[in-house]
């Protein structure tokens, strides 16, 4: 299995589906809802409990007040009645009688105004008290009507004690009621606590799961991004290598075609020319027609030699090999001057004579392209080529007085190609131009470190 | 009559064969050896001590210009006739600086070779007519386009005369004898010509003369 085939689809499968993203989002929303609902429920329960407690306290206070005033009334009533019953009717004070009547009314109204909302046990108590009171009242009324028999007197006293006893019991019951309502509240509270704890632990657990799931998701995304980045960097690197190999291959091809043209075609034509020349000089004086033909052949061969030489030079300037970079650049400048309307001046300083071939060809092609642009696109009248060697490398500057252009907007393939060549050797290229202002192209090539190793 | 001994150096057998035919046609020339590259040319010249080396500019290993420089350094009596495909100033000037006496284009080698060998063996300069034409055209175009003044106009008639004789390869002594002047006067004129034309050395002066069509 080839790695290319197995790699690409796998990378695509690994990419997380959008469904997973929606599931995670839903889970997050669910968790938030859960926290919100349990919070709201707890708040409501707390408010209810508070209300309940207040109600209970209010009811108790009301009852306690009622009962205490009832007890006081009964006590006073009993006191008075004791005094009243203890004397014969003629001696009894009419004022006491009036007070007794008033007290009777009081007790009755107090009994009636006892809170209507009662529990069964409480009602039983109250009914018992009312029943006792009614009997008591009957007895008392009869006692007032006639002289009181001694047993009736003791009967009244007994009933008085009983009445007090019942009211005490009612009071005690009320206390118990308060206690039990407290207990109910407490249990309600602990239920609430349990509820809250439960929902909180559910929320926490769910949140933890969600965090783990999200982290896994993010980690996977990160890993995939890293892989993608690596792939991208690698393919860019490969592209650069490929394009540099293309440039190399192109130069190599040009060089071999040029050599082939020069060595084979050029030399054969040269030999042909020499032979033809010799033939025509050695011809007898009277064979004018043959001489004329030979001369025509010679001039044809000469033109062909010229054409082949031009093509070969275009492909690979032999000056680079014969005379070095500076001479080749000067030659190029003169060639351009000859063939176009632009005058080229070439200046050079400190350019090493034994530059590696790739550097020579890079500088040469750079200048060639720049001059070509200056003639064809900028229609310049003058151009200047400056090449200077320094401690760190070579500086190349080509400037012209042509139309110029906006380097931000238009960047032709020519400039891209130059950049490619310069970058390959670790150099940099800058183009400064503006419409109507000419163009300055500057390149810097760092020199290779030559430590005894031929480049 | 002593024959002029010629060494041929070209990396192409066909061309060498053609050149040999041309040289052999002249009774006063004889080919003493053939070299297929620059290094071999230097070695053979050292060994054979020919009067003339006919040398191709573009050869593998050691190119013709470098080989010419080495031969001229070691053998001052051996003159070099440079053969080239290029009429460009860069080649001509470098060939002259390397010590070549004559500069021939391969296109016209057959017609001019004998004359070039003859001139060189007499210590005179020789250039293919096409070379002079190209150099002159380049020069004129440059003058025209840059609007520069022709410095030749600055020279006096006597200076022009001396310029031509120097460019033809004559020494100050010979010129003094020819013009019936003292050597010192010739030297002074020569220095003034160089200064006026802004030239450095005899090769540049020769090139200038070729360019101006003063010699060919």
Interface residues (C-beta under 8 A of the other chain):
Chain A: X262 X263 X266 X267 X268 X270 X271 X273 X274 X275 X276 X277 X278 X302 X305 X306 X309 X318 X319 X321 X322 X323 X327 X328 X330 X331 X334 X335 X337 X338 X343 X381
Chain B: X12 X14 X15 X17 X18 X19 X21 X22 X25 X57 X58 X63 X64 X65 X85 X86 X88 X89 X90 X91 X94 X106 X107 X109 X110 X111 X137 X138 X141 X142 X145 X146
